[in-house]
Amino acid sequence: MSTHNVWTHKGTFLLAAVGSAVGLGNLWRFPYLAGENGGGAFLLIYALTIFAVGIPILIAEIMLGRNSRRSPIMGMRFLTRTHHTSRSWESIGWLGAISAFLILSFYSVIAGWAIHYTWQMLTGALAGADAETIAAGFDGLLASPALLTLYHTLFIIASGLIVGLGIHGGIERGLRLIMPALFVILLVVLGYGAVNGDFAAAASFLFTFNIADLSLEGWLEAMGQSFFTLSLGMGAIMAYGAYMSGEASLTRTAIAIAVVDTAVAVVAGLAIFSLVFGAGLDAGQGPGLMFVTLPLAFAEMPGGALIGGVFFVLVLGAAISSSISLIEPVAAYLVERFDLTRPQAVFAMVVASWALGLLTVVSFNLWAEASVFHSLFGRSAFDLLELLTNIFMPLGGLLIALFAGWALTHSEVMKEMRTNEAWFSAWRFLVRFVAPAAVSFVFLRAIPQVEGYLIPAIGAVVIVGAFAAGRTFLMEESQEQ
């Protein structure tokens, strides 16, 4: 079974988890959110929520994976049986697997855009192009189902090949090559931005401490980003944790993942906004920043075509390191449950996700306005898939925190964490109370119908109910014993 594998080197899990965490969001979303929400004030709230929410749940998810030594679905089935809990807790594994499957379907389409721009940059097709030309080129890409399908196909095949080669020969070897290369490329782009761009303006945009710009919405954005950036609740961390050495420290590893992930986001922000401000451009939000504004900045700078090509190789590498972590939870389940070979399991996962991704492809063009999805849900297929994952991931994270906090015994956690009583008590308090409360707000905020004062009211009901269920479970366990 695949779960008998353990990473060859202790540090590989760190690379794998960082690879899963570092993706497209680090390269544009985090820096933009920081700049628009008070700079240093946003970073402070983000750091606090990383410590109080992200790291405790990260430890919990790794722990569940390492404890079970199975895929997320089969692992939760094993843990519910050995801990004599309701089988409904298996939903943790299913939520993670479904989230990974859905995210891969549209992530592959968007990441495929980087293939287009890597080629455009390296061939010099955008050299000296003006804003209208580049914007028209991006619109033309989105309007072409054939091109989007081609890039979507190439990207998902590349990701599938890496996972299909196995834990050691594929994922481990690939990550040990991709991740160091990404860090080097990121530093090269930062150096280029510092020399040819406006580094001072970028630093001011990111780090100026302006508490007045940090609204309640900004607080929620910081909380949400701290959760989503670590890839929590989608099964990847639990799947990778199943291959983690029993000797590796959970706490040190989780802290290292959070620090490296944040550092990459900050460095990327400095590099990207140095180029953007240096070219006198607007730091627009969303994919437009990466695929319209940045190509324009590269087009106007010396040596921009080469550095632009290198940058989009960085984007591709970051996207692939994340996508292989999306394939693994489902592929591992198919191997364990149906006794498929790894290539067969990966093929099944990739083909199904590729097919679902075609809905995202046509949502940018053929079904951009009038479609069955707009009629039924009032949104495009891409928007619907994104909404579902924004609900499933926090819900999965909430359940992970509650299960690890209430179901796992003191001795079991201490065996895994190998820490002192003070940190154990702090972790258990955070994972039982603080993290579920914070994640509940992130979860409820993802539901469009829940607004205003309904958030704290409904959040309180959800949390109290969850804690009551946890206490009831503990009382039943003590009576049985």
DODO-206278 format. One record per residue: residue in one letter; x negated, z negated, y of N, C-alpha, C, O in turn. Coordinates in pm, whole numbers, plus 50000, padded with zeros to 5 digits. Layout:
N
AXZYXZYXZYXZY;...
//
This chain:
481
M499175000049880500005000050000499135000050125498024994750125;S499645005850228498895006850351498564993450411497574992050483;T499364983550381499184970550444497994962950386497644952350438;H497374968050279496204961450224494964964650305493914958550286;N495074974350397493934978150480493674967750587494604961450637;V492404966050621492004957650733491004965850814490184973150757;W491074964650947490124971951031488694969150986488364957750952;T487864979450985486474977950940485714968451031484914960350983;H485954969251160485274960651257486304952251331487414956851360;K485924939851362486854930851432487324936551565488474934751604;G486424943551635486754948851766487704960651765488224964651869;T487944966351645488794978151638490234974951676490904983051740;F490704963051638492074959551677492204959151828493214963651883;L491184953951896491204953752042491294967852097492094970552187;L490484977052043490534991052087491914997052059492465004252142;A492464993951940493764999551903494854994451995495685002252042;A494864981452021495904975552106495754980252250496754983152317;V494514981052299494294986152434494695000852441495295005252540;G494365008452336494765022452331496265024152336496785033252401;S496975015252266498445015552269498975012052407499935018052455;A498325002252472498794997352602498455007052715499265009152806;V497255012952710496805021952818497425035752796497095042752701;G498315039452885498975052352875499255058153012498615054453110;L500225067053018500535073753144500965063853252500665065753370;G501675053253212502135043353309501005036453384501145033353502;N499875034053314498725027753380498135036653489497605031753588;L498245049753469497555058953558498345062253684497775067453780;W499665059253687500385061653812501385050653845501535047153962;R502085045253745503175036053777502675022653829503165017853932;F501725016653761501235003453803500625003953943501004995754027;P499705013153973499125013454108500185015554215500135009354321;Y501165024354188502195026954288503045014554312503335011154427;L503455007954205504264995854220503514985154300504104978454384;A502234983754273501434973754345501374976954494501564968154578;G501114989554526501004993454665502294992154743502284988554860;E503414995054677504714994654743505344980654749506324978554820;N504784971254674505384957854666504424946754705504334936454638;G503724948954814502914938054868501474937654823500764928154855;G501024947754747499624948454708499174936254629499574934354514;G498344928054692497824916154625498914906454583498774899654481;A500004905754659501114896954622501734901354490502054893054405;F501914914554472502434919954347501464916954233501884913054125;L500174918854258499174916354153499184901854109498984898853991;L499424892654205499474878454172500664875554081500524868753980;I501844880554117503034878454034502844885053898503234879453795;Y502254896753899501994903953773501064895653683501314894353563;A500004890053741499064881953662499744869653605499514865953490;L500584863153686501304851253639502244854653524502334847353426;T502954865853538503894869553432503174874753308503674873153196;I502014880853327501194884653210500844872253130500914872253007;F500454861553201500054849153132501254842153070501184837352957;A502354841453145503504833553098504404841153003505114835052923;V504394854553011505314862652930504554871852836504744871452714;G503694880152893503024890552814502134885052704502294888752588;I501204876252740500254871152641500934862852532500604864652415;P501864853652565502544846252457503274855252358503204852852237;I503994865552407504704874452315503714883452240503934886652124;L502634887352308501594895252242501004887552124500844893052015;I500694874752146500194866252037501224865351925500884866151807;A502494863551964503564862251865503684874951781503834874251659;E503634886551846503814899051772502634901751680502814906051566;I501414899251729500244900851642500344891351523500034895051409;M500784879151550500894868951446501864873151336501584871451218;L503004878751376503994883151277503414894451190503654894951070;G502674903451253502064914351177500994909451082500964913350966;R500104900751131499004895951047499514886650937498964886450827;N500554879050968501114869750870501754877350754501624873350638;S502444888350785503164895750681502294906050609502524909050492;R501284911550679500444922250626501274934150579500974940550478;R502324937050655503214948150622503614955350750503324950750860;S504294966850735504844973950849505884965050915506374955650852;P506244967751042507194958851111508504956651036508984945351028;I509104967150980510374965550911510214957550783510924947850761;M509264961550699509054954550572508454940750598508694931350522;G507694939450704507114926450739508164916350777508094904850734;M509144920550859510214911450897511114908250777511644897250767;R511274917850687512034915150565511334904450482511984895550426;F510014905450474509214895450400509294881750467509464871550400;L509174881450600509164868650672510534861850668510614849550656;T511604869550677512934863250670513174857350531513844847050518;R512614863750429512794858650293511954845950271512444836150215;T510694846350316509824834750293510184822950382509844811550349;H510874825450494511244814450584512724810850571513234802450645;H513394817150475514804813950445515694814950570516524806250596;T515484825550646516294827850765517254839350740517184846150638;S518144841450835519104852350824518384865850822517394867750892;R518894875050741518294888350735518504896250864517914906850883;S519354890950952519564897751079518284898251163518144906551253;W517344889051133516064889351204515264902051172514334905451244;E515644908951063514974921651032515174931851144514434941651154;S516184929351228516434938551339515224939751431515074949751501;I514344929751431513104930551510512304942951468511874950851551;G512134944351336511394955851286512094969051313511454978951350;W513404969251296514164981551318514174985451465514024997251498;L514344975651555514314978651698512964984651738512914994251816;G511884978951685510554984151716510374998351665509865007051736;A510795000751540510615013951481511455024451554510975035451581;I512695021051587513565030451658513005033351798513005044751843;S512535022751865511945024651999510745033951991510615043052073;A509865031751893508675040251879509075054751854508495063851912;F510055056751769510525070151736511095077251859510775088851885;L511935070151935512545076052054511505078852162511495089552223;I510605069152184509595070852289508695082652258508385090652346;L508255083752131507365094852094508015108252124507335117652166;S509325109252104510015122052123509885127252266509655139152286;F510055118352366509945123052505508555121152564508155128452655;Y507815111452512506435109152560505575121352529504735125352609;S505795127352412505035139052371505285150852464504375158552494;V506525152252510506855163152602506135161452735505525170852787;I506205149252790505585146652921504055147052911503385152552999;A503505141452803502055141752785501565156052768500435159352805;G502425164652712502045178552696501785185552828501045195452833;W502375180552935502105186553066500615185853099500075194653167;A499945175353051498515173853080497705185053016496655188753069;I498175190452903497475201752841497485213552938496475220152960;H498655216052996498815226953093497865225353210497195234953250;Y497795213253265496975211053385495495210153353494665213453438;T495145205953234493725206353193493245220853195492165223853247;W494045229753137493695243953133493675249853274492775257453308;Q494675246553354494745251753491493535247753573492985255753649;M493115235253555491975230153631490665236653586489895241653667;L490435236453456489145241153404488955256153423487815260853431;T490055263753430489955278153454489905281553602489725293253639;G490065271353688490035273753831491285280253887491275285553998;A492365280053810493605286653852494215280353976494965286854049;L493905267454000494495260454116493525258954232493855252654332;A492335264454219491325263054325491855268854457492245280454463;G491855260554561492295264954692493785266854708494245271654811;A494555263154607496005264754614496605255354717496115244254736;D497695259654784498345251054882499455243054815499745244754696;A500085234254893501085225154839502265232754778502775228954673;E502705243454847503855250954797503545257654663504395257954574;T502345262854649501955269654524501925259854408502425262854299;I501345248054431501235238254324502605232554288502915230754170;A503415229854389504775224854362505585235254286506335231954194;A505435247954326506165258654257505675260054113506455263054023;G504375258054091503815258653957504375247753867504665250153750;F504535235753923505095224653845506565227353812507015225153699;D507305232153912508705235553889508835246553784509755246453702;G507905256153789507925266953691507655262053550508245266953454;L506765252153538506485246153407507735239553351508085241653235;L508395231653434509605224753388510725234553355511575231753270;A510735245953421511815255653400511605264153275512465272153240;S510455262453209510135270853093510255263052963509335255652928;P511375264552889511505257652759510405261652661509945253452581;A509975274252667508945279152574507615271952596506985267452501;L507205271052723505935264252752506005249452717505085244152655;L507075242752756507225228552727507225226052576506625216352529;T507895234752501507935233152355506555235452295506155228252203;L505815245152347504455247752298503565235552318502885231252225;Y503555230152439502685218652468503145206252391502325198552340;H504445204352383505025193352305504565194252159504195184252098;T504585206352105504185208551965502695205751946502305198751852;L501865211152034500415209052022500065194352031499235189451954;F500685187352125500355173252145500755164852024499975156551978;I501945166851974502435158451865501695161651734501515152851650;I501265174151717500455177651600499105170651606498645165251505;A498465170651723497175163951739497285149051708496435143451640;S498345142751758498565128551734498805125951585498265116551527;G499635134651524499955133051382498755134751293498615127751193;L497865144151327496675146351245495795133951241495235130451136;I495655127151355494825115151360495395104251270494655098151192;V496695101851280497325091351199497345095351052497185086850964;G497545108251025497625112950887496325111350811496325110850688;L495205110650883493895108950817493665094750768492685092050699;G494555085550803494475071950750494035061650852493695064850966;I494065049050809493715037950898492245038950941491945037951060;H491355040950845489915040950876489435054850919488745056251020;G489795065050841489305078450870489975085050988489405094251047;G491175080751024491895086851134491995078051256491335080451357;I492845067651247493115059251364491845052151411491505052751529;E491155045451319489985037551360488885046451416488335043651523;R488565057051344487505065951390487895072751522487065074251612;G489165076851533489625083351656489555074151777489095078151884;L490005061651759490005052251871488585048551914488325046652033;R487685047451818486305043851852485605055051928484585052851992;L486145067051920485625078251997486375079752130485765081452235;I487715079052122488545081752240488415071052347488215074252464;M488515058052308488595047652410487325046252494487435045652616;P486115045652433484925045152520484815057352610484395056252726;A485185069152557485135081352639486085080252758485765084652868;L487265074352735488225072652845487655063852955487795066853073;F487015052852915486455043653015485365050553097485285048553218;V484525058553031483455065653101484045075753199483615076553315;I485035083553152485665093653239486335087053359486255092053471;L486995075653336487665068653444486665064253550486935065453670;L485515059453509484475055353604483905067453679483595066553798;V483775078853610483305091053675484275095353785483865098753896;V485575095253753486595099153851486615089053967486805092954082;L486435076153937486365066054043485195068754136485345068354258;G484005071754078482835074854160483055087154246482675087354363;Y483675097254188483975109454263484945106454378484765111354490;G485965098254349486935094654452486305086554564486655088354681;A485375077654528484715069454630483845077954723483735075054842;V483225088354667482335096954747483115107054829482825109154947;N484105113454767484815124454832486185120854888486795128754960;G486665108754855487995104654902487935093255001486915091155067;D489025086055012489125074755105489305061955024490425057255003;F488175056354980488205044454894488765032454969489485024254911;A488435031355097488895019855177490415019655188491035009055177;A491015031355209492485032055218493125028655085494165022055081;A492505033054974493035029854841492985014954815493945009154763;A491855008654850491704994154830492704986454915493284976554870;S492914991055038493884984555126495294985855071496084976355075;F495624997755018496955000354962497234991154844498344986154828;L496214988854761496394981054639496264966054658496964958254593;F495354961854746494984947654748495414939754871495324927454870;T495884946454976496324938855093497454929455053498474933754998;F497264916455081498224906355037499334905355140499184898855244;N500464911855111501594911955205502834906755134503584914455073;I503034893755143504144887455071505504892255121506484891855048;A505544896755247506824901255304507354913755234508564916055231;D506444921755178506854934055110507284931654965507764940854898;L507124919354917507484916354778508904911054773509134899054790;S509854919954749511264916254740511574911054600510724910954512;L512824906654582513264902554448513114914054350512744912054234;E513404926154397513234937854312511774939554272511464943454159;G510864936454366509444937254337509014927054232508194930154146;W509584915054239509324904854138509754909954000509014908653902;L510954915753995511464920953868510594932453817510374933653697;E510114940853909509224951753871507934946253811507434951453711;A507394935653873506164929553822506394923753683505554925253594;M507534917053664507854911353533508024922253429507504921253318;G508744932753466508964943653373507684950853336507454954153220;Q506834953253437505564960153412504664951953322503984957353235;S504644938753343503784930053261504194930453115503374928553026;F505484932953091505984933652954505734947452893505184948552784;F506144957852965506054971352910504624976252896504314983952806;T503734971852984502374977052982501614973152856500674980052816;L502014962052792501314957552672501914963252544501524959352434;S502864972452557503504979052441504214969052351504234970652229;L504814958852411505494948752332506874953652288507534960852362;G507284949652170508634952452124508874966252068510014969952043;M507794974152046508014987351987507324988951853507195000051801;G506874977851796506354978051661504874981051649504264978051546;A504264987051753502864991251743501934979351726501054979451639;I502114969051807501234957451801501394950251667500414945551609;M502644949351618502864942851489502224951051376501634945351284;A502344964351385501754972951282500234971951283499604970851178;Y499634972151401498184970851411497734956751370496674955051310;G498564946651403498234932851366498144931051215497414922351168;A498894939251138498864938350992497494941950937497154937950826;Y496714949551014495384953550969494284945051032493094947951014;M494664934751106493704926451180493034916351088493694910151004;S491754914551105491014904751025491554890751049491894887151162;G491644882850943492114869050955491164860251032491524849251073;E489924865051052488914857051122488984858951274488474850551348;A489594869651319489644872551463490574862751535491614859051481;S490184858751655490974849251734492144856251800491964865951874;L493364851251774494554857051835494544855451986494804864952060;T494224843452031494284840552175493264848752252493604855152352;R492014848552207490964855952278491274870952278491064877752378;T491754875852165492074890152156493204893852250493124903952320;A494264885752253495414888552340495004888352486495414896952564;I494194878552525493734877852664492864889952698492984895652806;A491994893852605491124905352629491954918052647491654926252733;I492994919752564493864931552576494504931952714494514942352780;A495044920552759495724919952889494744922853003495084929953097;V493544917252994492544919153100492094933753107492034939553215;V491764939652991491294953452989492394962953037492134972153114;D493614960752990494734969253029494954968753180495164979153244;T494904956753238495084955253382493924961453459494124967953562;A492704959453408491524965053475491594980253478491254986353579;V492024986353368492145000953364493165005653467492935015553537;A494294998553478495325002353575494815001253718495075009953801;V494064990553747493544988553883492494999053917492515004954025;V491565001453824490525011553847491145025353863490735033253948;A492155028353778492835041153791493515042353927493485052953989;G494115031353973494745031454104493755034254215494025042354304;L492595027754210491555030054312491075044554309490885050854413;A490875049754187490375063454174491415073554225491095082454303;I492645071854180493695081554214494035081154362494135091654426;F494205069154417494615068454558493455071254653493695074754768;S492215069654607491085074254688491185089254710490965094254820;L491515096554604491655111054613492875114854697492805123754782;V493985107954671495235111254742495095108954892495425117754971;F494605097154932494465094055074493345102155138493415105855255;G492295104955058491195113055111491655127055148491105133155239;A492655132055077493185145455106494335144855205494935155155237;G494645132655255495715131255353497095133755295497995138555366;L497275130555167498545133055100499355120355085498855109355105;D500625122055050501535110755034501465105354893501445112854796;A501415092054882501335085554751502745084954690503335074154681;G503265096454649504615097054596504715090654459503725089754387;Q505905086254423506115079454296506435089354185506925100354211;G506155085454064506605092953948505635103653904504515104353954;P506055112053810505205122653758504695131953868503645138253853;G505445132953978505015141554086503655137754141502905146454186;L503315124754138502005120354186500905126454101499915131454155;M501065125953969500015130553879499965145653866498885151353853;F501125152253870501175166453839501395175453960501385187753945;V501575169754077501685177754199500675173154303499855180954351;T500735160154339499865155054444498385155454405497555160054483;L498055150554284496655150354242496055164354227494935166654273;P496745173854163496185187354158495905193054297494925200254317;L496765189754395496545194354532495295187954590494515194454659;A495115174954562493915167954610492655174054549491665176254619;F492685176754419491525182954354491255196954409490105201054422;A492325204154440492175217954490491465218254624490855228354659;E491545207354700490985207154835489605200754843489015200254950;M489075195854731487815188454733486695196154664486955204154575;P485445193754705484315200554641484195196654494484235184854459;G484035206654409483925203954266485205198654206485195193054097;G486315200454277487575194654234488105200454105488755193454027;A487845213454081488365219753959487775213053835488495210053740;L486465210753837485805204553721486265190153703486645186153593;I486225182353811486645168253802488125167253768488545158253696;G488925176553820490345176853787490565179253639491405172853576;G489785188553583489875191053439489485178753359490135175453260;V488415172053402487965159853335489045149053345489295141753249;F489665148053463490715137953481491875140353385492385130853326;F492295152653369493435155253281493055153953133493925151853049;V491775155253103491315151552968491505136552948491905132052841;L491225128853054491465114353051492945111453027493285102952945;V493815118453098495255116553081495665119652937496445112252877;L495135130652882495455134352744494975123752646495705120052553;G493755118952666493205108752576494015096052579494295090052475;A494405091752700495215079552712496565081552645497075072352581;A497135093452660498435096152599498345096552447499225091352379;I497285102652393497125103352247496905089452188497445086252083;S496095081152257495855067552205497155059552198497315050852113;S498085062552290499385055952286500295062152181501025054952112;S500255075252168501175081952076500875078851930501795077951849;I499595077051896499305073851756499835059951720500165057151605;S499915051151821500485037951796501995038651782502605029551726;L502615049351831504055051351814504375056951675505435054151620;I503465064651621503675070551488503475060251378504215060151279;E502495051551394502075042551287503175033351234503295032251112;P503975026451317504975017151261505955023951166506285018351061;V506435035851202507395042851117506715048650995507245047950884;A505525054551015504795060350901504455049650798504585051950678;A504015037950844503675027050752504905022550673504805019450554;Y506055022250740507295018450670507645028550562508015024750451;L507535041350593507865051750496506935051150374507365053450261;V505665047950398504705046550287505115034850198505125036150075;E505445023550259505775011550182507135012550113507285008849996;R508105017450185509475017250134509745028250032510435025949932;F509215040250056509555051749971508355056949891508445067249824;D507245049549899506045053049820505555067149850505055074149761;L505705071349976505165084250018503665083150040503145072250063;T502975094450033501585094350076501575093450228502575096350294;R500435089450285500375088350431500615101950499501375102350596;P500015112850454500315125650519501805129250513502345134650609;Q502465126350400503895129250389504705120950488505605126050554;A504355108050497505085099150588504905103350734505865103650811;V503665106650770503395110850907504105124050938504665125751046;F504085133050842504765146050861506255144050887506825150150977;A506875135350807508305132750824508605126850961509555130951028;M507795117051003507995110551133507795120551247508595121151340;V506725128251239506375137351347507395148651361507785152151472;V507825154251249508795165251255510115160351314510715167151398;A510575148651269511845143351321511745140351470512655143551546;S510635134251513510465130951653510285143551737510765144351850;W509585153451680509425166351751510785172651775511065177651884;A511625172551671512955178651685513785171451792514455177951872;L513735158151793514465150651895513885153652033514625153652132;G512595156152040511955159152167512455171852232512325173652353;L513035180752152513585193152208514735190252304514985198052397;L515435179052283516475175052378515875172052514516455175552617;T514705165652515514015162952641513555175952705513655177652827;V513055185152623512605198152675513735205052751513545209352865;V514895206252688515995213652752516645205752865517355211452948;S516425192552869517015184652978516355187753112516915184353217;F515175194153110514495197953234514875211953280514535215953391;N515575219453196515865233353233517265237753190518195237553271;L517435241653063518705247153017519865237353034520985241453067;W519595224453011520615214053026520345205153147520695193353146;A519725210753248519325202553363520515196753438520425185753493;E521625203853442522765198953519524015197353432524445186153407;A524565208253387525805207353309525485207753161524985217853111;S525775197153090525535196652946526465186452886527135178852956;V526495186252753527325176552684526885162352715527705153152718;F525575160552738525085147052769525565142452905525945130852922;H525555151553001526055147953134527535144753128528015135553196;S528255152253048529695150153037530015136752971530915129553015;L529265133452865529555121252789528945108752850529575098152851;F527715110052901526985098052944526655097853093526155087853144;G526925108653163526625109053305525155109653336524735106353448;R524345113653239522895114553257522335124853160523005128853065;S521095129153183520475139053095520055132552964520035120252952;A519725140852866519275135752736518005127352754517855116852692;F517095132052839515855124652865516165111052926515605100952883;D517035110653024517395097953088518065088452989517845076352994;L518875093852899519555085552800518555079452702518635067652670;L517615087552654516605082552561515745071752627515425061552566;E515395074152753514595064352826515375051352846514805040552833;L516675052452877517505040652894517575032552764517465020252767;L517755039352653517845032452524516565024652494516635013252447;T515415030752520514155023652492513955012052590513375001852554;N514445013752714514345002752810515234990852774515074979952827;I516174993252683517024982352632516454976852502516364964752484;F516074985952410515614981752278514304973852283514134963952211;M513364978152369512054971452373512144956952423511614948052357;P512794954352537512924940352578513714931952479513394920252456;L514754937952419515534930552320514664926952200514734915852149;G513854936452156512924933652046511924922852083511624914052003;G511404923552206510464913352252511094899552259510464889652225;L512344899052304513074886352311513214880352171512984868352152;L513594888552074513764883651937512434879451874512374869751799;I511364886751905510034883051856509654869151905509174860751828;A509884866852036509544853752094510354842652028509814832151994;L511644845052009512504834651950512144832051804512104820551761;F511884842751728511554840751587510224833551571510114824051494;A509204838151645507894831751634507934817451686507274808651632;G508724815251792508774801851852509564791851771509234780051769;W510634796451702511514787251632511344787351480511464776951416;A511074799051422511054799951276509704796551215509654790551108;L508614800351282507294797651226506964782851239507214776851344;T506414777151136506134762751135504864759551213504064768451243;H504704746951246503524742251317502244745751240501304751151298;S502224742751113501024745251032500724760151021499564764351020;E501784767951012501624782451000501004788351126500084796451119;V501524784051241500984789051368499554784251389498704791951434;M499294771851358497944766551376496944773651286495794775751323;K497394777351166496524784751074496154798351131495014802751118;E497124804951195496884818051253496104817251384495184825051407;M496484807651471495864806751603494544799251601493654802051682;R494404789751509493194781351500492764776551638491674779651686;T493654768851699493404764151835493674749251843493974742851743;N493564743751963493824729451980495314727052007496064736352036;E495714714451997497124710952013497644714052153498814717452169;A496784712952253497214715252391497654729852410498714732452465;W496814739252364497174753352380498334756952288499184765152324;F498384750952168499514753452080500824749152147501804756552144;S500834737352208502044732352274502434741152392503614744052413;A501424745552469501694754252583502264767552536503244772552591;W501634773252432502114786052380503544784852328504394793252357;R503814774452252505154772952194506204771152304507294776552293;F505874763552409506824761852521507074775252589508214778752618;L506004782752614506144795752680506944805452595507814812552646;V506654805852465507294815752379508734811852344509554820552314;R509044798852349510404794352320511324795152441512504798452427;F510794792152559511654790752676511334800652789512214808252832;V510094800652836509754808652955509824823652927510484830953000;A509154828052821509154842452790510554847952760510904858452812;P511374841152677512724846352654513554847352782514324856752800;A513394837552872514144837952998513734850153080514584857453131;A512424852253092511934863453172512334876853110512784885853180;V512174877952978512504890552911514004893352918514414904952925;S514814882752917516264884652929516624891353060517494900053064;F515944887353167516214893553297515774908153298516464916753352;V514614910953236514144924853227515134933053146515464944353182;F515604927353035516554934052947517854937053021518364948253016;L518404926953089519674928653159519554938253277520494945353311;R518384938353338518154947353452518154961953406518424970953485;A517834964253279517794977953227519184983653205519344995753188;I520204974953206521574979453186522194982353323522384973053402;P522514994753353522984998453488524194990553535524344987953654;Q525074986753441526294979953481526064965553525526924959653589;V524904959853492524634945853524523884945253656522734949353664;E524524940053759523914939753890524164926353958524994918353915;G523404924354065523624912854151523594899554079522704896754000;Y524604891454109524624877854056524974877153909524884866553847;L525384888453851525674888453707524404886353626524454881153515;I523264890453681522004889253606521684874753570521524871753452;P521584865653669521284851753629522394845453547522124837453457;A523654848953576524764842753502524734846753355524784838253267;I524654859853330524644864653192523344860653124523324857253006;G522234861053200520954857053142520994842753093520484839652985;A521614833953171521704819953129522514818553000522154810752912;V523604826152990524424825752869523634830352747523654824052642;V522914841652764522114847052653521064837152608520884834852488;I520364831152705519264822252671519774809452606519234805052504;V520804803452665521364791252607521844793752465521634785552376;G522504805052445522984808552311521844810252213521924805852099;A520774816752259519624818752170518974805652133518614803552017;F518824796752231518194783952204519074775452111518584768252024;A520384776352133521294769052046521164773951902521174766051807;A521044787251887520864792851753519564788051691519494784951572;G518504787351775517224782651725517284768251679516744764751574;R517934759851758518044745751722518894744051596518594735751510;T519964752051585520804751351466520014755151342520134748851237;F519194765651356518364769951245517414758851200517254756251081;L516784752051298515844741351265516554729751196516024723851101;M517744726351244518494715351183518894718851039518834710350950;E519284731451017519664735550882518464735150789518564731250673;E517314739350841516104739150761515714725150721515334722650606;S515804715750818515404701850789516354695550689515924687450607;Q517654699250693518614693750599518364698950458518504691650360;E517964712050449517694717850318516454711350254516384709650132;Q515494707950340514274701950287514474687150254513544680550209;
//
